[in-house]
Amino acid sequence: MSTSSYIFDGPDPDVILRAPLQPGSDEFKDFHVHKVILSVASITFRDTFSIPQPPRHASESITLDVVPLSESANVLETFLQLIYPVDPPVIEDLWLLDDLFRVADKYIAKGITTKLQKRLISPSFLQHDPIGVFAIACRSNLDEEARLAVPHTFSIDVINRIPGEHLQVMTAQTYHRLLTEHGLRRKQIIDILDAARLSIDSQNQCQCVERLKDKVHPHISGSPLLDRATLETCFSLVGNMGSGCPGRMWSGCIISAWSSIFVSDVMRRIEAL
């Protein structure tokens, strides 16, 4: 993560936020900040700073109020950089983003949540960790972001290939939603196979396509049919298995006579999804 050039130890703050270096650590880091800026960004900070503080003793060396927080210093610093009118941090860690969503929710900082939503569905996160994006979106009640993440998960085996840290942030309801979305896509692909077959050959029952449909069922993600290369490879394998297809006796067998047209039609319909 690259950080802003702003350092939270300037000469004109009016409050100190104190955060542990790590969760549960006895070592702390102080952030000298401005109440007015935090109050504009966060309803929680605004309400906190509106409470009158008791007068200080003359013997006290610290002249500013100190507010202890539970967030780690790394998370809090990034959160403050998002609040302040400075160059924003470049967040490259998806799980730091998850922490920031929770902090923004805790302190009721809706403007920061909006910034985080845009970062969550950035191409880098969607391409490299769509399952993580989906899990975080669901946990943060971001329905639109979760919906956008789902299609990016279709190339992943969501039964056997989900990392443990993703499952830890998913509720049973979230995981069920993901499985349901994958099951729906699998059904859509099978319907496309049927429709494409009928558009080419409405008379003969090509068993090769039935075998191709059978190969879709075990793959909950439907990934073998999401790009032309994997579709053609799958088609070739099924074709070798389908030498006894009755359709091969006529021009109606899709594998033997219509493979190029069929693959193009299937891919067009899948892309339209």
Steps between C-alpha positions, in 0.01 A plus 500: 500500500641840407423772751412864484774754558296651784646428843261512795731684739462860384518803731132601491285195600241517775457132586712183509375161383697215658504157334689178579770400253337156482168378641549436872849656502625713789687723255310792354524761228357848540331693218476876547186597313235770468155466650332706231626275218405179682158643593417578139591146389356301791178530696654298784798734533269802478289370788807402702661842469176675593519355853664749740831377641598543867751778572865400508733528797779749460751222565397299195767503231265411215291797397279319246220254560607140431237266355603131520372285214500124443594505129859415416725792407537381141125485443435830678772681306354386168153600619625848593672538164163431336338769716758774457517712180833350396613252235303182581679177588527226237337199665632175355408266787143373474484411869617848600206621293275268700630652825441849364138419415441399860673812634298724268181329617601529866568873475208564259721648230280457194726699269788263577276199439422636153873528422557146622213364289665633184832344597340165586371446145815624330629270221802391702291358786228354276753321280731368772262425786132513400399260779654737755323797343168312513553400864590853612213653303251263663637561849476876445145471355612631160254324271605670177870428557420137583294471182786639290747257658298184429578462125873525576471192724364270228846375403564381859407168654304630798474153654868406521703812425391768748784601739433465870522874570212557260281244672577663835335824391201333334181415680310187399249729327775669296652170392155365408439811290825438311413135435153603383646750253734235361218248471292755309787567259548125446131468411524798264792337315311171465200691365730671250634163384145377443392815320809505279452135408137555404588804290733283290329163503140467613453141378786287629587438864875552514640300793825698482320805635345288774849386598616862496216593732599216731848651523354832610316353798803396711654846461303718733666811356430415137858607426559257206257705291597856580749556217545370150824308564361297789172445317679365192723277716196366683323456167793298363502271801128443476529441126752222554265345754205535263609277212181298546271801471205410272519847353829415329305293247359828365624851463305582814773399746624832636848370575561369148326759286415814696774540764626841382150646471393342828801627698457853359131501586560369851775753568283787373219402736731447798660841444151652489446385859 
